[in-house]
Amino acid sequence: MSFIHDDFLLQSDAARELYHNYAKDEPIYDYHCHLPPEDVAGNRRFGDLAEIWLQGDHYKWRAMRSNGVAETFCTGEADPYDKFLAWCRTVPYTLRNPLYHWSHMELKRYFDIDVIINEDSAKEIWDAANAKLKSDELSAHGILKKFKVKVVGTTDDPTDDLANHKLIRGQDLDTIVAPTFRPDKALNVDQAEAFNAWVDKLSAVVGSEINSLLDLLAALKSRHDFFHEMGGRLSDHGLERCFFAETSEKQAAEIFTKARGGADASVAEKEAFAFFLMREFGRWNAEKGWTMQLHVGAIRNNNSRMFRSLGPDTGFDSIGDFPQVQSMSQFLDSLDTTGELPKTVIYNLNWADNYAMATMLGNFQDGTVPGKIQLGSGWWFLDQKEGMEAQINALSNLGLLSRFVGMLTDSRSFLSYPRHEYFRRILCDMLGNDIEKGEVPADMDLVGNMVKGISYSNAEKFFSIT
């Protein structure tokens, strides 16, 4: 039997029925990812398997480094085939790592290659995959069509002119590609040099000087409005934790002036300024009916030597253990108190906080929108089988799994769409096991329609991207 067969991960008759009859054929609503909009706009074609499979993939780079592979084969200038061969030599050592499952699923679903990945099979895989990469089906547009991707939410800085999104809107593409407002750099008053360079860039984009806090707010609001015009319906915020420090406009203005003058803000000043801006972003989202996404818990750029050499997002981040609950409660409450808490998805990276966050969300459901405050799917280091199961269990026990908006890729790679299949198989296996044990009724319409909702339609209704 093939490793990736029709019933992969499905351990019961009920699980198999749920997956094949209710989950398998649902479209994909990829509401949060990091696909480059320019690749969609240009209908990118990939030159070889190393380019589409390894370029930008810090998951694979981390595994290769752990296997003793030199950096030149990860982010360096080694020959593409040599990079690919180094990965194939690594794959056998990834048993019980999700990369083993993902890699074989990607080969099967994109290239119809059904062999075990190792050094011996590398040349066969390389030749067959590269031949298939020449087809229209594996261009950027072809991949979106092949996997029935109805919506893609990219992640975009407010300074982005969204020119590629304009091009995409004029193309004959069945997939809606919408920008997501990601203003993280606006918070970094503790890094005055970088902050000022970013503010200057924002100033150039909006065509006016930014010399005061009010200027900054006006510029950011104009970009938020522009993102809305371009189809954006979500903001996204990558935070170690939620910020909270009651801050007046006068205090925030003083902190802005200090940073704009070239002096780094203190830790307390950063907290106050970031909270002030995040509350504004939340208000704007609520006003427009947007959804706010909070990605909390990552400790980034741990290896200073490699950060200086390679920059961010190269595989040197990890799970943090920041205190999360009190400041999150205060932040959400600060918006709820004035009736300005938007729909919110909170992605937790440290599963020690799963239950605390799942109970926190229940505090701010207000009956206006089903599942208004969501516990997001397993994120980053937790978007694997055990992490997904832990998130599903926490949400099931403390909230309404039936209202869950489901999986997302959160990826820079066009090869990541089998992660939706992976998630659906895991979900169906969990529910199938419940049915087999008599803990859930053997009512396939009841359970199957919940599966369909989590797979696609809940997200379609919740985010309202058109």
Buried (B, 14 or more C-beta within 10 A) or exposed (E): EEBBEEBBBBBBEBBBBBBBBBBBEBBBBBBBBBBBBBBBBBBBBBEBBBBBBBBBBBBBBBBBBEBEBEBEBBBEEBEBBEBBBBBBBBBEBBEEBBBBBBBBBBBBBBBEBEBEBBEEBBEEBBEBBBEBBEEEEBBBBBBBBBBBBBBBBBBBBBBBEBEBBEBBBEEEBEBBBBBBBBBBBBBBBBBBEEBBEBBEBBBEBBEEEBEEBEBBBBBBBBBBEBBBEBBBBBBBBBBBBBBBBEBEEEBBBBBBEBBBEEEBBEEEBBBBBBBBBBBBBBBBBBEBEBBBBBBBBBBEBEBEEBBEEBEEEBBBBBBBEBEBBEBBBBBBEBBBEEEBBBBBBBBBBBBEBBBBBBBBBEEBBEEEBEBBBBBBBBBBBBBBBEBBBBBBBBBBEBBBBBBBBBBBBBBBBBBBBBBBBBBBBBBBBBBBBBBBEEEBEEEBEEBBBBBBBBBBBBBBBBBEBE
